[in-house]
Amino acid sequence: VDVDVKDQKTSGTLKIYVTSGTNTGNNTDWIFQQLLDHLAVTTSEPTTLAAGASIHVTITARDNNLVAIGSGYAGNKTLTFSGPSSAPDGTTPKASDDNGTSVAFGSPTTVNFTCGANGCEASTTLVLYKAETVSVDVTDGTYSSSGNESYDLDLTVQPGSAASLKFLTQPAPLSLAASVVFTTQPVVGLVDTYQNTATQATNEVTLEAV
């Protein structure tokens, strides 16, 4: 009798009983391990947040059936996060390492994985600063969340509260005679702490020549 075990959906022991007619063959316990296929980034928190706000995420080691592996990926792992961009003022997105230190996206970040009832997983806190709709990915250099759109975490980062005024378009030319119209008209907007345009602000702005 040929037995072909193809899909490994959970770790543990698989009992196979072989019978033929009136004769019963030997029972065999097949021990197998799930194979790590990719990492996944998830969260139980709202996926829409304000620039500068934090969000708690979980990174899970999964097999090719999208099931968390039960063992073999415990301990400190060096991960690199990617996806979100720096804010207009240059502030970079951050992820917390195992010591609670904020590390810029794109830099090695050490997090601790534990393997338990929910499989092998680690948690970290992200802080994003640019207003955008973006996918957060992670890699350990071999396995990553970039192989399928269902592996990464899609977030919508909205501008924070209006903090200051900014010329979104500078008038031009900067020097001209009285009563001459600017070739390029100025555009003024309200921006948040990280210079994202505060699109939800409704403040009235008055321009005055000085």
C-alpha positions, 0 to 999 in steps of 0.5 A, a space after each residue: 500500500 502506498 501512502 502519500 501525505 501531501 498537505 501538512 496542516 498541523 504539527 503532531 502525530 498522524 496515525 495510519 491504520 493499514 488493513 487488507 482483507 482479514 489481515 491487519 497490518 502494523 499501525 504506524 505513527 507518522 511524525 511530521 513538522 510543518 514547513 515554514 513558508 512565509 511570514 504574515 503581519 496582522 493586527 487586531 486594531 483598526 487599520 486606519 490611524 492618524 499620522 504619528 499614532 502607534 499600532 500593535 501588530 503580530 508577525 506569524 510564521 506560517 506554512 503554505 496553507 496559511 496556518 501558523 507553524 507550531 514549532 521551530 521558529 522560537 527565539 530572537 529573529 532579526 527582521 526588516 520592515 518596509 512599505 511606509 515612507 518617511 513623512 514630508 518633514 523626513 520623520 521615518 516610520 518606526 518599529 519597536 525591537 525586543 527592548 522597546 527601542 524604536 528602530 527605523 524601517 529598513 534597519 535590522 530590528 530584533 524581535 522575540 518569537 515564542 511558539 505556543 497555542 497560537 503558533 510561532 509569533 512575535 509582536 511589535 509596535 509600529 508608528 507611521 508618519 506619512 499620510 498614505 495608504 500603504 502595505 507593511 511588509 517584513 522579512 528575516 532575509 529568507 522568509 517574508 510577507 511579500 509573496 502574497 497580498 494576503 501576507 502583508 498588512 494594509 493600513 490607511 494613515 490619515 493626516 493629524 490635526 492642523 498644526 501650522 500653515 505652509 505654502 504648498 505652492 510658492 508664488 512666482 516670480 518672487 520679485 515683481 512690480 506693484 499691481 503685476 499678477 504672479 505668474 504662479 499663484 500661491 497655494 496655502 494649506 494647513 499641515 500637521 506636525 509632520 507636514 502632511 496636508 491636513 485635508 480635513 481642516 476647514 480653517 479660513 486662511 487670509 493672505 496679506 501682503 506685508 
